[in-house]
């Protein structure tokens, strides 16, 4: 509601073509993506991209940022055939304008791996995940808040392929990273614990799985967290 009021006021005072109006529209689109309101978010970002292409061109950082946001939206909506080429174009721009270990470059690679995984190109996705983890660990370590996001993606891919031992290793890294960065009771830490516990169960390590999931249930049940019911089961 606040974003919509700001957009309306900025349009009234500054005009509907002012850069500040489009900045607010992009912010609203990112929020709508998080709320799974994909149709309106897509409309806003496509309008913002067309505006930026006309005003700034396809080589401008703002145009690239909008392209990246549109790609992340497509991933969230499960439209992987659309997200992959968008991310490739962002990656090509970043290769010319960013260091190879710049965090934005690594996050784009991670998103590209997510998109390729969604398309079923698992070998390509796994190779990119491994490369990005190697680079982000060497440059930033587990202390960077984005490191566990990338680590858990690889863990999930390996888990889906029944490569449980290695998946468990990366789930543990993710739990450690989330807990250090956000605390033991943050939803990201709890979710990583949940995924680790289920993977342990699937791999036949039942005692450890029961221990982790039981502790997770106790963490969550007082707050009626949905993970509590899953852990109980």
TORKOL-4160 file (C-alpha; in steps of 0.2 Angstrom, whole numbers, padded with zeros to 4 digits, m for minus):
233
<pt num="1" X="0000" Y="0000" Z="0000"/>
<pt num="2" X="0014" Y="0012" Z="0004"/>
<pt num="3" X="0023" Y="0009" Z="m0012"/>
<pt num="4" X="0007" Y="0012" Z="m0022"/>
<pt num="5" X="0004" Y="0028" Z="m0013"/>
<pt num="6" X="0022" Y="0034" Z="m0016"/>
<pt num="7" X="0020" Y="0029" Z="m0035"/>
<pt num="8" X="0004" Y="0039" Z="m0036"/>
<pt num="9" X="0011" Y="0054" Z="m0027"/>
<pt num="10" X="0027" Y="0054" Z="m0038"/>
<pt num="11" X="0017" Y="0053" Z="m0054"/>
<pt num="12" X="0007" Y="0067" Z="m0048"/>
<pt num="13" X="0021" Y="0078" Z="m0043"/>
<pt num="14" X="0035" Y="0073" Z="m0055"/>
<pt num="15" X="0026" Y="0065" Z="m0070"/>
<pt num="16" X="0024" Y="0047" Z="m0075"/>
<pt num="17" X="0041" Y="0047" Z="m0084"/>
<pt num="18" X="0052" Y="0052" Z="m0070"/>
<pt num="19" X="0066" Y="0040" Z="m0065"/>
<pt num="20" X="0060" Y="0040" Z="m0047"/>
<pt num="21" X="0043" Y="0034" Z="m0052"/>
<pt num="22" X="0051" Y="0019" Z="m0061"/>
<pt num="23" X="0062" Y="0015" Z="m0046"/>
<pt num="24" X="0046" Y="0014" Z="m0035"/>
<pt num="25" X="0038" Y="0003" Z="m0048"/>
<pt num="26" X="0053" Y="m0009" Z="m0048"/>
<pt num="27" X="0052" Y="m0010" Z="m0029"/>
<pt num="28" X="0034" Y="m0014" Z="m0029"/>
<pt num="29" X="0037" Y="m0027" Z="m0042"/>
<pt num="30" X="0051" Y="m0035" Z="m0031"/>
<pt num="31" X="0039" Y="m0036" Z="m0017"/>
<pt num="32" X="0025" Y="m0043" Z="m0027"/>
<pt num="33" X="0037" Y="m0057" Z="m0033"/>
<pt num="34" X="0039" Y="m0061" Z="m0015"/>
<pt num="35" X="0021" Y="m0062" Z="m0012"/>
<pt num="36" X="0019" Y="m0073" Z="m0027"/>
<pt num="37" X="0008" Y="m0060" Z="m0037"/>
<pt num="38" X="0018" Y="m0064" Z="m0053"/>
<pt num="39" X="0006" Y="m0057" Z="m0066"/>
<pt num="40" X="0006" Y="m0039" Z="m0059"/>
<pt num="41" X="0025" Y="m0040" Z="m0055"/>
<pt num="42" X="0029" Y="m0046" Z="m0073"/>
<pt num="43" X="0018" Y="m0032" Z="m0080"/>
<pt num="44" X="0028" Y="m0019" Z="m0070"/>
<pt num="45" X="0045" Y="m0025" Z="m0074"/>
<pt num="46" X="0041" Y="m0027" Z="m0092"/>
<pt num="47" X="0035" Y="m0009" Z="m0092"/>
<pt num="48" X="0051" Y="m0004" Z="m0083"/>
<pt num="49" X="0062" Y="m0013" Z="m0095"/>
<pt num="50" X="0054" Y="m0005" Z="m0110"/>
<pt num="51" X="0056" Y="0012" Z="m0102"/>
<pt num="52" X="0074" Y="0009" Z="m0098"/>
<pt num="53" X="0078" Y="0002" Z="m0115"/>
<pt num="54" X="0071" Y="0018" Z="m0123"/>
<pt num="55" X="0079" Y="0030" Z="m0111"/>
<pt num="56" X="0095" Y="0022" Z="m0107"/>
<pt num="57" X="0098" Y="0008" Z="m0119"/>
<pt num="58" X="0103" Y="m0011" Z="m0117"/>
<pt num="59" X="0120" Y="m0008" Z="m0110"/>
<pt num="60" X="0115" Y="0003" Z="m0095"/>
<pt num="61" X="0117" Y="m0004" Z="m0077"/>
<pt num="62" X="0099" Y="0000" Z="m0073"/>
<pt num="63" X="0092" Y="m0009" Z="m0088"/>
<pt num="64" X="0103" Y="m0024" Z="m0083"/>
<pt num="65" X="0096" Y="m0023" Z="m0065"/>
<pt num="66" X="0079" Y="m0023" Z="m0072"/>
<pt num="67" X="0083" Y="m0038" Z="m0083"/>
<pt num="68" X="0090" Y="m0047" Z="m0068"/>
<pt num="69" X="0074" Y="m0044" Z="m0058"/>
<pt num="70" X="0063" Y="m0050" Z="m0072"/>
<pt num="71" X="0074" Y="m0066" Z="m0073"/>
<pt num="72" X="0072" Y="m0069" Z="m0054"/>
<pt num="73" X="0053" Y="m0066" Z="m0056"/>
<pt num="74" X="0053" Y="m0079" Z="m0070"/>
<pt num="75" X="0062" Y="m0092" Z="m0059"/>
<pt num="76" X="0050" Y="m0089" Z="m0045"/>
<pt num="77" X="0035" Y="m0091" Z="m0057"/>
<pt num="78" X="0043" Y="m0107" Z="m0064"/>
<pt num="79" X="0046" Y="m0100" Z="m0081"/>
<pt num="80" X="0063" Y="m0107" Z="m0083"/>
<pt num="81" X="0064" Y="m0105" Z="m0103"/>
<pt num="82" X="0062" Y="m0087" Z="m0100"/>
<pt num="83" X="0073" Y="m0084" Z="m0085"/>
<pt num="84" X="0088" Y="m0093" Z="m0093"/>
<pt num="85" X="0091" Y="m0082" Z="m0108"/>
<pt num="86" X="0088" Y="m0066" Z="m0097"/>
<pt num="87" X="0102" Y="m0072" Z="m0085"/>
<pt num="88" X="0114" Y="m0076" Z="m0099"/>
<pt num="89" X="0112" Y="m0058" Z="m0105"/>
<pt num="90" X="0115" Y="m0052" Z="m0088"/>
<pt num="91" X="0130" Y="m0063" Z="m0086"/>
<pt num="92" X="0138" Y="m0057" Z="m0102"/>
<pt num="93" X="0136" Y="m0039" Z="m0097"/>
<pt num="94" X="0144" Y="m0043" Z="m0080"/>
<pt num="95" X="0159" Y="m0051" Z="m0088"/>
<pt num="96" X="0163" Y="m0034" Z="m0096"/>
<pt num="97" X="0160" Y="m0023" Z="m0081"/>
<pt num="98" X="0163" Y="m0033" Z="m0065"/>
<pt num="99" X="0176" Y="m0043" Z="m0057"/>
<pt num="100" X="0174" Y="m0062" Z="m0059"/>
<pt num="101" X="0172" Y="m0064" Z="m0040"/>
<pt num="102" X="0161" Y="m0049" Z="m0038"/>
<pt num="103" X="0146" Y="m0055" Z="m0027"/>
<pt num="104" X="0133" Y="m0049" Z="m0041"/>
<pt num="105" X="0142" Y="m0061" Z="m0054"/>
<pt num="106" X="0142" Y="m0075" Z="m0042"/>
<pt num="107" X="0123" Y="m0073" Z="m0038"/>
<pt num="108" X="0119" Y="m0072" Z="m0056"/>
<pt num="109" X="0128" Y="m0088" Z="m0059"/>
<pt num="110" X="0119" Y="m0096" Z="m0045"/>
<pt num="111" X="0102" Y="m0090" Z="m0052"/>
<pt num="112" X="0107" Y="m0097" Z="m0069"/>
<pt num="113" X="0111" Y="m0114" Z="m0061"/>
<pt num="114" X="0093" Y="m0113" Z="m0053"/>
<pt num="115" X="0085" Y="m0109" Z="m0070"/>
<pt num="116" X="0095" Y="m0123" Z="m0078"/>
<pt num="117" X="0090" Y="m0135" Z="m0064"/>
<pt num="118" X="0072" Y="m0130" Z="m0067"/>
<pt num="119" X="0074" Y="m0134" Z="m0085"/>
<pt num="120" X="0080" Y="m0152" Z="m0081"/>
<pt num="121" X="0098" Y="m0148" Z="m0086"/>
<pt num="122" X="0105" Y="m0155" Z="m0070"/>
<pt num="123" X="0123" Y="m0159" Z="m0075"/>
<pt num="124" X="0125" Y="m0141" Z="m0081"/>
<pt num="125" X="0117" Y="m0134" Z="m0065"/>
<pt num="126" X="0127" Y="m0145" Z="m0054"/>
<pt num="127" X="0144" Y="m0139" Z="m0062"/>
<pt num="128" X="0139" Y="m0121" Z="m0060"/>
<pt num="129" X="0134" Y="m0123" Z="m0042"/>
<pt num="130" X="0150" Y="m0131" Z="m0038"/>
<pt num="131" X="0160" Y="m0118" Z="m0047"/>
<pt num="132" X="0151" Y="m0104" Z="m0038"/>
<pt num="133" X="0153" Y="m0112" Z="m0021"/>
<pt num="134" X="0171" Y="m0114" Z="m0024"/>
<pt num="135" X="0173" Y="m0095" Z="m0029"/>
<pt num="136" X="0162" Y="m0088" Z="m0015"/>
<pt num="137" X="0170" Y="m0099" Z="m0001"/>
<pt num="138" X="0187" Y="m0093" Z="m0007"/>
<pt num="139" X="0183" Y="m0075" Z="m0009"/>
<pt num="140" X="0170" Y="m0072" Z="0005"/>
<pt num="141" X="0169" Y="m0088" Z="0016"/>
<pt num="142" X="0154" Y="m0094" Z="0026"/>
<pt num="143" X="0153" Y="m0077" Z="0034"/>
<pt num="144" X="0144" Y="m0069" Z="0019"/>
<pt num="145" X="0125" Y="m0070" Z="0021"/>
<pt num="146" X="0123" Y="m0076" Z="0003"/>
<pt num="147" X="0135" Y="m0091" Z="0004"/>
<pt num="148" X="0122" Y="m0103" Z="0012"/>
<pt num="149" X="0109" Y="m0098" Z="m0001"/>
<pt num="150" X="0121" Y="m0105" Z="m0014"/>
<pt num="151" X="0126" Y="m0120" Z="m0004"/>
<pt num="152" X="0109" Y="m0126" Z="0000"/>
<pt num="153" X="0104" Y="m0125" Z="m0018"/>
<pt num="154" X="0118" Y="m0138" Z="m0022"/>
<pt num="155" X="0113" Y="m0148" Z="m0007"/>
<pt num="156" X="0095" Y="m0149" Z="m0014"/>
<pt num="157" X="0100" Y="m0154" Z="m0031"/>
<pt num="158" X="0111" Y="m0168" Z="m0024"/>
<pt num="159" X="0097" Y="m0174" Z="m0012"/>
<pt num="160" X="0085" Y="m0175" Z="m0027"/>
<pt num="161" X="0098" Y="m0186" Z="m0036"/>
<pt num="162" X="0099" Y="m0197" Z="m0020"/>
<pt num="163" X="0118" Y="m0192" Z="m0018"/>
<pt num="164" X="0114" Y="m0191" Z="0001"/>
<pt num="165" X="0131" Y="m0191" Z="0009"/>
<pt num="166" X="0137" Y="m0176" Z="m0001"/>
<pt num="167" X="0120" Y="m0168" Z="0001"/>
<pt num="168" X="0121" Y="m0170" Z="0020"/>
<pt num="169" X="0138" Y="m0162" Z="0020"/>
<pt num="170" X="0132" Y="m0146" Z="0011"/>
<pt num="171" X="0116" Y="m0145" Z="0021"/>
<pt num="172" X="0127" Y="m0145" Z="0036"/>
<pt num="173" X="0137" Y="m0131" Z="0029"/>
<pt num="174" X="0121" Y="m0121" Z="0025"/>
<pt num="175" X="0114" Y="m0124" Z="0043"/>
<pt num="176" X="0131" Y="m0117" Z="0049"/>
<pt num="177" X="0131" Y="m0102" Z="0038"/>
<pt num="178" X="0113" Y="m0097" Z="0041"/>
<pt num="179" X="0115" Y="m0099" Z="0060"/>
<pt num="180" X="0131" Y="m0089" Z="0060"/>
<pt num="181" X="0123" Y="m0075" Z="0050"/>
<pt num="182" X="0105" Y="m0075" Z="0056"/>
<pt num="183" X="0104" Y="m0085" Z="0072"/>
<pt num="184" X="0098" Y="m0102" Z="0077"/>
<pt num="185" X="0079" Y="m0097" Z="0076"/>
<pt num="186" X="0079" Y="m0088" Z="0059"/>
<pt num="187" X="0067" Y="m0096" Z="0047"/>
<pt num="188" X="0082" Y="m0099" Z="0035"/>
<pt num="189" X="0091" Y="m0109" Z="0048"/>
<pt num="190" X="0076" Y="m0119" Z="0053"/>
<pt num="191" X="0072" Y="m0123" Z="0035"/>
<pt num="192" X="0090" Y="m0129" Z="0032"/>
<pt num="193" X="0088" Y="m0140" Z="0048"/>
<pt num="194" X="0072" Y="m0147" Z="0041"/>
<pt num="195" X="0080" Y="m0151" Z="0024"/>
<pt num="196" X="0095" Y="m0159" Z="0033"/>
<pt num="197" X="0084" Y="m0170" Z="0044"/>
<pt num="198" X="0073" Y="m0176" Z="0030"/>
<pt num="199" X="0089" Y="m0180" Z="0020"/>
<pt num="200" X="0096" Y="m0190" Z="0035"/>
<pt num="201" X="0080" Y="m0199" Z="0036"/>
<pt num="202" X="0080" Y="m0204" Z="0017"/>
<pt num="203" X="0098" Y="m0209" Z="0019"/>
<pt num="204" X="0093" Y="m0221" Z="0033"/>
<pt num="205" X="0102" Y="m0212" Z="0047"/>
<pt num="206" X="0086" Y="m0212" Z="0057"/>
<pt num="207" X="0093" Y="m0209" Z="0074"/>
<pt num="208" X="0101" Y="m0193" Z="0069"/>
<pt num="209" X="0086" Y="m0188" Z="0059"/>
<pt num="210" X="0074" Y="m0190" Z="0073"/>
<pt num="211" X="0086" Y="m0180" Z="0085"/>
<pt num="212" X="0087" Y="m0165" Z="0073"/>
<pt num="213" X="0068" Y="m0166" Z="0068"/>
<pt num="214" X="0063" Y="m0167" Z="0086"/>
<pt num="215" X="0073" Y="m0152" Z="0091"/>
<pt num="216" X="0066" Y="m0143" Z="0076"/>
<pt num="217" X="0048" Y="m0147" Z="0081"/>
<pt num="218" X="0052" Y="m0140" Z="0099"/>
<pt num="219" X="0059" Y="m0124" Z="0091"/>
<pt num="220" X="0044" Y="m0121" Z="0080"/>
<pt num="221" X="0028" Y="m0128" Z="0089"/>
<pt num="222" X="0026" Y="m0113" Z="0101"/>
<pt num="223" X="0025" Y="m0101" Z="0086"/>
<pt num="224" X="0013" Y="m0113" Z="0076"/>
<pt num="225" X="0027" Y="m0113" Z="0063"/>
<pt num="226" X="0022" Y="m0125" Z="0048"/>
<pt num="227" X="0039" Y="m0134" Z="0050"/>
<pt num="228" X="0033" Y="m0141" Z="0067"/>
<pt num="229" X="0020" Y="m0151" Z="0059"/>
<pt num="230" X="0031" Y="m0158" Z="0045"/>
<pt num="231" X="0045" Y="m0162" Z="0058"/>
<pt num="232" X="0032" Y="m0171" Z="0069"/>
<pt num="233" X="0027" Y="m0182" Z="0054"/>
